[in-house]
Amino acid sequence: MPDLIIFDCDGVLLESEVLSCSSDAIELTRAGFPYSTEEIAERFLGMALPAMLKAIEREHGRQLPPGFDRHLKRTIAARFDDELTTVDGIEAVLADLTKPCCVASGSDLERLRHSLGLVGLGERFAPHIFSAEQVENGKPAPDLFLHAAQAMSVAPPACLVIEDSRAGVTAGRAAGMNVVGFFGGSHCPPGHGERLIEAGAHKVFNSMHELPSLVDAFG
């Protein structure tokens, strides 16, 4: 068995990616930076918000309106309050896991605590909730996963990462960890499992009910 299981949050624990990607697309388009929900998901899934907004500004050759990031965070938080749910089956999986677990996400700590608290998972993971804002480089760099492993006193090869994005899979592999890719979220398009394999996932799965056997397979 791995000594530590590291969960991404959005799209793995929470059905949040459709909400956040659609909010990103709507608010960016209103600000004069047109994107579709599908474009946001395809290009920026797994990337921390500051890195995404910087990439968008570089692409368009101009800056977003002042305070846009704060406005976007408030918009997404309001949608989460009304619509956020967990990924089907994750509560049962977490209840049965006996190995240490943590969260390592590109979202900021305020959003992580808010969203996990909304669905009753905050206490399951606290205080072992890690954010890209705690490291120099977010996914696809390995910094966040290495930070989580160090904080949990576990060597990287003894960690198993659960990810839904290519950036996250790349980060986990770069950290020297075992990685399984989840493509069962509502945001995942056809062929997403193959994309995660191409990014380096050791295995992929589309139902949380499969995760316990995958964890056993890395023993």
N, C-alpha and C positions, 0 to 999 in steps of 0.2 A: 504494500500500500504506500502511496506517497505520504510524506510527512506533513505536507501542507497543500491545501486546495485553494487556489486563488481564483475568485470569480470576478469577471467583469460585471458591471452593474446593468447599464442600459442595454436591453436586447438579450440579456442572459437571465438576470433576476427579474427585471421589470419589462413590461410591454410598453416601453417609453419611446422607442425610436421613431415610430410613426408620428407620435405627438410632437416630439422635438424637431424632427426633420421637416414636417409640414409647417410648424411654426417658424422655423428658420426661413423656409422658402417664402412664406407669406410676408414676413416682416422685411426680409431683404428686398423682395420685389417692390414693396411699398416705398422703400428707401431709394429705389432706383437702381438696384442691383439684382436683375431678374434671374431667378433660379426656380426650378421645379423641385418638388419633394424628392423625386427620383434622382435628380442630379445631386442634391445634397447627400442623399444616402449613398450613392455610388462613389462620390468623390471624397466625402469627409467623414464617413462613418468611423467611429473610434477615435477621432481627432479631438483634442481639447478645444473648447470654444475660442480662446484667444488665438490659437494657431490657425483655426479655420478662418477667423475674421481677418487676420493678417494676410493669409493666402488670397482671400477674396479682394482685399484692397490692392495687393500686388497685381492681381489679374486684371483689375479694372483701371489701375493707374491712378486711383484717387481714394480718399479716405471716406469711411462711413460717417454718418452724422454723429456729432458729439453725443455721448451717452447711449449710443445704440446698443452696446453690450448689456448695460443695465436694463434697458427697456426689454430686450429680448429675454433676459433671465426672468423678469417679472411676468412676461407673457407665457413663457413655458411653465413657470411655477403655478400660474392660475389654471392652466389646462391640466396639469398634474392633479391639482386639488379636485377637479371635477371628473377626470377620466382615467387616471392611472390605475393599472391593474398589474398583478404579477404574471410572469410566464407560467403557463399551465403546468402544474405538477411540481413546481419548485419547492413549495412548502413541505410536501411529503418527503422529497429528496433531502432537504436540509434537516428535517427531523430525524432522519435515519443515519445521517453521516456522523461518524464518531471521530474522525480526524479533524485537526484544527483547520479552520477556514478563515478567509479574509476577503475583503473587496479591494480591488485595485482598478480605478476608473479614471477616464479622462475628464469626467465632470468635477466641478469644484466641490469642496467639502460641504458648503452650505446646501447646495442642491442635493448631494448624496444623503445628507442627514434628513433633509426635508422629504425626499422621495421615498427612502427606505422607511422612514417613520410613518408615512401615509399608509403604507401597505402592511405595517406590522413587522417588518424585518430589521428595523433599526437595532433593537435589543439583541437580535440573533447574532449580529456581527460586531457591535460596539464592544471595545473601542478600536477594533481592527478594521478600520475603514481608511483606505489610502487614496489620495487624489494626485492627479498630474500637477496640481499647483504646488505640491511639496517637493518636486524635483525640477531639475533644469530643463529636461527635454521630455515631452510626452510621447505617447505611442506615435509612430512605430519604433522609437528608440527604446532600449531595454530599461531605462532608468527607473521607471515606476515599479516594475516587477522586481527589480533588484532591491529597491528600497523596501518593498513589502516583505521580501524574504529576509532581509537583514533585520527588520523590525520584529519579525516573528521568530528570529534565531534559527532559520532553516536554510540549508545550503540550496542553491538554485537547482541542481540536478534532482533534488528530492521534492520539488514542487510540481504540481499539476495545474496548468492554467486552463480555464474555461472561457472561451472567447467567441464572439460572433462577427468580428470585423477582421479584414485583412491586416489592417494596421496593428490590431491587438495580437494576432497570430504572429506577425513578423516580430513584434516586440518580445513576445514570450520565447520564441526560438532564439532571438539574439541574446536573451538573458540566460540561455543554456538550460531552459526548462522544457518539460513535456507539455504539449499543447493539444487540446481537443477543441474542435470547432463546432459551434451550435448554429444550425441553420433552420431552426423551427420557429423563430420569431415571426410575427406578422409583417415585419419590415423586409424579410429576406425574399429576394426575387428568385425565380427559377434559375438553377445552376449555381446558387450561392455556395452550396457545399463543395462543389468542384473548385470554386475560387479560393475557398479556405484551404483546401488541399494544396493548391498551387502556391499559396502563400507560405505553406510549410506545416500545416496542422498534421499531427501524426494520425489522428482519426477524426471523423466528423459524425454528428448525430442530429436528429431532428425532433426528438421527444425527450423531455427530461426524465421520463421513465427509464430511458436507456443509460442514464449517467451512472448509477451505481455499478453496473457491470463494467462500464468503461474504467471507472476508478479501480476496480478489482484487477482489470487487465494490466494496469501499470505496476502491479505488485511484484 
